[in-house]
């Protein structure tokens, strides 16, 4: 109890008490006066008597310090003293404090905002039990490294593999749902019966799919997502066992998935139904429409699983050469599939933000170094009075801690705003495929990252003045007071720091320039059609119960086209099975009669289009003719090919009149090539153009097609009329995805990723340029201020103003040249690392390097001009008088 009381008394002694301090000072003065009186009686002079008394006492301040250490916790008290002193120092220099805090907050907030995205996408594990054991299992062909599985191949993979504890498949789908507001199209997923067990997901209500419920003769069952359960069924507990009609088929609700369940590869899905492979595609080994997800057995690596699946794929190719020739396998961690192309972009942005943070730290370190040079006399005096180097270092660390803490508070708020803003700018369709972005925020990972970079900043800021604490420098500072000495030190160290800033700014400028040039070339890639004044709308899943025959579907399709063609401002209307830019895929295997054939799979894009498709798109006809309304099912089959098809399969030949067919050249598959059009971009903007064949829709009937409407006015004004016109024809027809072609291009994943990376890195580069130029200005301006006497002497001795300009600009020029030179080397290295993000642009693009060099050089020249002008206008008489 006695020890506890003593500890509390010591803790109490941490906090200042002016009364107690005053009483103790009076007591010391009383003791000191007694010694002085004794010395006076011995015949000493008053000055000698007081000096001897102080020496005998051991020093007034030393005695006070010893007393404080006995009545308090010494280290803690020192910390409190350092905090109070550091706070007073910052309040005495509000300009320095505000500048340092704002610059540092800028660097920290940018790093935290980008790291929040990196954490959500790359660090945070997938929301499934033991997610590292989950893999994506797909087939692989030369044109598609990750290609879809066929249902028969899936069954064989599941039976023959020895590396998966479970293997299941899924595919996307859409259903028509009748609601009180009318027919609505809802996204859904089709899965095999063990899909959710493989993921490790347990329903919060009801049950999972039973084994066998995905068989062709199995019951029609469905699981609801939590949001669908709440929105469409009011969160009722009795929903289990009820039925919901999807596209005319009654499905029994058996379960509700957890609220946080997400499966990014599928994107948004309101309903999850069992997979019934009873249609034509499900029984054909060559029809690929599924994607596999598997859980590895304990102790099995991804590499071992990939090797096992390659053996199985090779065996299936041997058994089924007609359908499986060239069909390999691909096994990759599911996390890689979820992240997709985002990983390299996020890492590049995090590197850019880190470089900006480094520039901010260098700028603040420069300010602290200047400030430490101006405090050399103060530091020297404190050292002479007994302050140890450790005590001084602790003071600098405390001041740095206050700066970083204030900047960190601002940075956290700014980072929250930035992450929220960036999150809102992501297109809704992309968010559905990247649900990990929904949990952006300052989670523990981000806070730990903030603490780490803050500690690094504190260490750097404390190091800047500490390196000047060598004893000989302190003596010089005490003797000289240090103006000229401080100027020399600052010019040397400050110049080195500015070179570092300029080099980093150069790296960011080149990176932003390359990404900007890539974005420009991506958005101006040759599409093969005119995208302006085009409105689009998907007409989806026309109920088979309403239109059981192809002829009836053709009639309603023609009615839709006719009605919309009569809308005001509409110039032409076309239909297509898939829109341009919707992605390569939906392929067929073709064979050219008369050409050598060894069983290979000649895979090409297949598109069903109306007779007005090419004219509506304003695609260029190179050879032959377009389709006509007469090209119907009663006529011989015809196709139009693109230029890529002709280059690959008819090199140096005229393709018109040639025939193509399936791999067996069955009579029904034989079609004549009647036209060749310029390459239309069917895949993403940054993908290669595949060979493609276009079939007349009059010779085929699909229950899904897209409308393409060319307008004479703003296409946005037509969009609201499209759905309403179709629903006037038949309210049960579903529509989705009304958009303009310009919006499709702008919001496409490839365009968004390139645009966002270019803008963000461009923002980092702009801020880095400003900070580095301000740093250069500070160095040159400080140099001019310290060399005022020298410049005055030069002018007095007859130096011309031009000579003074040259003197100052030469110094700035050397710094700029060193920074630009080092930055060019770093920029080329960085661009080489990020070359996978570039489109149509080389990592060492000369024009970009020259432009970045010119921008930085001109900015540096402008920043140096003002100090040079001030130096050239120095009055020698006033300069010498001031000295």
Steps between C-alpha positions, in 0.01 A plus 500: 500500500790730581657435159167560324461834677851600398423409138186716500695788648753464223224487241350811657836665467484466122252782474625853551414678829614861500445544871712199588770606257499853646533371856788274404675784317470719811642218713802460271553875495492499883766228518706681237480827694622328817811380313548847353487659850758250626732587213457872557600455862815328376590819312395410147355754261125471432559360148756246624281408796196420278712307249653280773155445655355381168794265447456356848129451443571319170315742274155648545336340198676168558368494856147574385525224240624249757210590728247458219640157415452389860139616520391389149553240227799653318440366147129572502558848636754564227249388240240740637756779505603420144139503385436835664818647356433359153146638505632845592759481222237413237262769623783754478548403133147456362610543138754220527260277695205542262713449190665188636171351624312565174778366278537189713123447521487511120756222467352282774139533380591399143687195625220397736227540237678282247607249765133462600429375147810278504395350832143436384607339173837336566552450872162425653420128457193390309188479722495120511636245749865415426495704176858416400384147411246625243601497133343574166507200266441566131601371162764678294540558128760709313257790452366489858729403790190464720225346287165358608442134580250274329263305721630155394859614559397625845358160590821329389718751685299444815530123470866471398679766705696406813576851627161658578288424802213644296448646153192691390396730216300816448379721217315827476140541392210745503133431567176685444315559825142623506444767763218739585684765297526273196752255360850555631827344391705370794860373500557147621749217516474133414711268715563133560358356822823522706599852397431667835648211697822538300510869588418419861178706506209392721151649450371720781153368437389169353741254344763459232436314173477125548735271306336416170282811479710620207433191285293536182198341668553674835250740658507872422633656820635846571691680776448870567767754576444683827424829320241330278341337802465836672396700193264264320374277781504739795746286697222254588601179675230300322656565157656152508285263295332774300541517124623776273447499122813583302458531122186289514649220713385444859788463749475398867685725744718282724738746668625854560869585471690707762482880480871536420516223244660608174644318203692751294562286188124487436430858603157591623248215527160521672412133461715186498338202328614143447669412174296261283714400202208367298522730200705447185810671640498293817541171317752620240864466600601775261261759650677701769295719734611417857774613738640277772581582861673241717641452848845344522562199719720555803866504406437545126653812342357697211790384283430134581131547421584667170728209406230245582240685293738525204531122502122461508454753217759314292319171561165650398660642188622150414157347561298772327725649230215660308368710788805534727785559260716782641291521819737541791429594862563793731507499880553832675431631851148638519638824647687567174180458301313736731767771479554459125675794332474723808817371670767666280308827487459517877867420557600771253274753674631399842855553372401843370335594829808379689724718285274798569520421871879487471506844334277637776736357762803644320334842490418492870847368581641794306290742704617335822860517388469873430334547834768299681770717341324812624489341849868411510577760766209377712617138467860595574399691812283214627785258440744725684260519795507122535239363260623164373476400131234246596296773668522717190414210271194423711391860459528477121309170499224660707471794262485259206235296682280806542533592133420147381211462746338823380558406136371147563169625639445715191618217273256248646206730431626578152562132425140416597368765263729391217415130530130581509535725194700243306251231594207702364680552169515126427229392252227291660562206266865488607408517869287187454814320385715649777288473815812525717486876434180523705697473826742784432594693809747550779516141619777363727728426203479860380557634853808280540629628167436857619699432817789349303538792259454745788785334689716519189420870468578563869833323461589702191398831652692434821804392298518826304605721796674217687766464232605855580565428869868407480692671775731694274201643312342608826815681601512669162137597530556642849802696387366630171134534564485352177343696224760440234577156634133404506459627145782282377360194673150561368620556145686169509233284661204683353639466151534125540143472621372707208678273254318205658166682470556589136601142417184360662284761328658398169412135560139588576471738205626239256273232649197728479593600146530139386167405657336809353632417154381140543154624593487730197599217266254264669210740457600567141556138402348406166152360574393424144178700545376847598408497872335843513119532498449134586251390768485138615260281696497131584181306429535197723348159559179527305288233676498172318141453615399816315702436185546125468593510132779683323257649248305672778823636647601634159163674469533679834862594426396663173215676678743644757734625226210650305354684799833643613592603144196732505609682817596867455869550430572135416691448174545121501457199730688170509512191720792280598554197718784686675603864496841605374754546782314244713797265500651227288320171543188317384721326249457219250743262331523538125655302220579619149402249227793428271765605751719247686343396828656296782225523759612838640248738651476821299323710762332822390248744644143438387245782491139492384399839355211655313519619141535863614776427755800618297328808356375606842850467644638667185751218468705498181423233239824391335373232264168352392165597649310543826219271612149564374158412636485229235780307679258294706482136606357395164816609316848345494716595793718812460755677722699821505854484635731765641842590368678303774323183383610560143861568602519178701311252283518653151839673484553655159165367375160648425268347764177583317317190387707273723323263738540427870345229716533316829783257572305215331388715206142386552276623215288712733807687628636600158469874442623727225704813567311788335682797655802622692491797739770693676596363843238594760629506855304219663721457807622755751677813382843363586445148361612366165250465220389142445377350175122529491207374294165681489182301439164649389248495785230405252672162474509452879270591792641596842306574816745777572610787281616859532353801328734751336338832411669775301350840567509838329500677837640447846478125557428551871160645413396176327594260780186548716278426199653164412378293796156661507452433129592132541270458800214646298548210260516239777537582873652158566810572291800583715747780435830590660813709468373805314807707419676694230797357318707795621416403860583137431842605377559747782387265778658184363734333751810553286423869443413561865814331632725687258321829563499474879866400515597783262303760697621386841863470403466830315371657821792358695740630233344848509531522878853362486594759237362783713676379815832448323483842333416664832796317650728623221372853545570478873858386445578768242323773697685403818826489308437850367421626849821352642712633212365855504835642612689301234259618230527858625879486476479358146263779393719761668800368307313544171313171446209536258147390583527229237801358684299487824215324316747249363651442845165413657348318204817295456460368854132419435589348164749258653247387758232459234734311268601260774139444604377453142788267415444278802125517441533387138689190605243425771210576263618256235545230765156570648336509157656165416342351812157644411511414129209256545281804574594677178297476181664585170779682684858393563654526845771731362271713286729782387230766463375440854852512646572824312169655605554415867858632483385825338218549752728446798777715354270790415333482842842498668610797290191698600550408866863619482427819310344687792799453737735581211310820428515596865874435503556709186319794658719505815626846593870452587506784749202370694630144484840597644342726760270218613799273550 
